Amino acid sequence: MERIVGRTRLVLVEGDITRQEVDAIVNAANASLLGGGGVDGAIHRAGGPQILDECRAIVARQGRCPAGQAVVTGGGRLKARHVIHAVGPVWDGGSRGEDDLLRSAYINCLRLALSVAASSVAFPSISTGAYGFPIERAARIAFDAVRELVQEPCRLDEVRFVTFSRGDLLVYARLFEST
């Protein structure tokens, strides 16, 4: 499923983000940047030790990465040239700025993608796994943030939303159909 916004193609697929053939993939990272479970662990395993080494260097230089922020490394053994490590918020009922932090994570990822001259980027569903952000709310924030940025002239040819489960795919598909 896809939509064109501005000159950018927004694409929705179900699959493994580590296998996407794009310039940059986004990692739903934790603040330590040192790997973890879910998407984070899968990207570190598939990409190999180069990604972890670069993350360690970033942490040594600037410290942990706070929620809403992102950093970029090389792609290691991945097909993608870059990995953008975004730290999403942990869901705490929605009254602690979680929406704004999640939106910021998506916007910062897109800006980093542009800064490394990526023309295509793939996103997982940030914060909806272990961090507990409600999928419908997170998908709307993701889609709106991406759509807002690419409506302005930008060099992104494609932004891909990659869902790991059929249930998440259906949530995102409803958004694609309604806009």
N, C-alpha and C positions, 0 to 999 in steps of 0.2 A: 504494500500500500504506500502511496506517496502523494505529496502535495508540493506545489511550487509556491514559494513565498519570495517576492522580489525576484532575484535571479537564482535563488538557492533551492535545491530540491531537498525536501524533508522526506525521509524514507523510514518506514517501520518494518522491522523484520524480527522474527523469532530465531534465536541462535546463540552461538558462543562468541562473545565479543573478542576473544583472543584470536579468532580466525577471520576477522573482518579485514578485507583488503581496502584500507583507507590510510590516509596519511597519519592520522592520530587516533588513538583510542583513549577513552576516559576510564580511569580506574576509580571506583568508589573506595577510596582509601580511608585509613584511620589517621589520626593526628601524628602518630609516630612515623608514618610513611614506611614502616619496615615489614609490611605484609601482614596478612591475617587470613580470615576465612572468606568464603564466598567469592565474589568477583576479584577482590584484592589478591587472595591467595592464588586464584587461577591465573591471573596476569603475571604474578611473580614467578609461578612455576613455569608457565609457557615461555615467558620472556627470558628466563635465566638470570644468572647472578649479576649481570651488568646493571640491570634495573635496580636491584637492591644496593649495589655499590654506589650508584648515582644518588639514590635516596639517602643513604647514609651521609654522603658528602653534603647534600642539601641541609640535612638536619644538623650536621656539625657547623655549618655556616650560619644558619638562620634559626635553628631550633625547630620545635614541632610546628606543624601546619595547622592553624586554627580552622574551625568549622566555617564554611563559606569561602575559603581560600583554595588555591590550587597551585601546583608546581609542575614542571615538565621535565621529563628525562627522555633518553633515547629509548628505542623500542626493543633493544636486545635481539632476541631470536624471533620476535613477532614479525608478522607481515607489515604492521604499521611501523613507520619510522620513529614515531614519538608516542609516549604515554603521558597523559595529563592526569596527575593524581589529584583528585578533588576530595576534599573532606566535607561531607554533608553533616547536617545536624542530627543529633539523636532526638527522636520524638519524645516530647514531654507534655503532651496534651495540647500543644499549639499556642500556648500563652507566653512562650519564652523566645519569641522571634524566629521560630523554626522556619516559617515560610520565607522570610527575608534572607535567612542564611542559605537556604536551599537555592533560591533564585540567584543569589550571589555566586554560589558554587558554579552554576551553569554559565552565567555570564563570564566569570573569570576563566572558565575552561575555553569558551569561545574566543576570548581575547588572547589567551595563550596560544591557541591553535593558529590564529592569525599572525601572532608574533613569530612563529616558526615556519611561516609560509605554507601551512597546511591548507589544502583546498577541500579536503574531506575529513570528517571527524565522526566517530561513533561513540554514543553515550549508552551506558547501562542505566538502570533505574536507580539513581543515587539515593541512598538513605532508606530504601524501602525493605531491605533485608533485615539484618540484625539490629539496625538502628530504629526500626519500627515505624517509620513514617508511613501514613496511610497511602496506599498506592494511587487511589483516584486523585487525591489532593496533590501528591508528588508529581504525577503525570501531567496534571494541568499546569502546575508551576513550571515544569520542564518545558513543555510545549510553548507556553506563553513567553517564557524568557528567550527561548531560541527564536521564536517567530519575531519578537520585538527586535532582537539584534539583527537578524538577516533582512528585515524590511528596509533597513538602511543599506546603502550600497556597501557591499563587502565582497571579499575574494573567496568566500566559501561556496563551492559548487554543490556540496552535499553535506547534510547533517543527518546522520542515521541514528535512530533509536533502536537499540538491540535489547529485546526482552528475552529472558532465559526460560520463562514459563508461558504456557498457553494462556493461563489466567491473566498474567500481566499484559500479554499481547492484546487480549480482548479489551482491557481497560484502555490502552493506548489507541486501539482501533476505533473505539467510540469517540474519542477526541478528534481523531483524524476525520471521521465521518461528519462530525457536528460543526466543523469549522471550514 
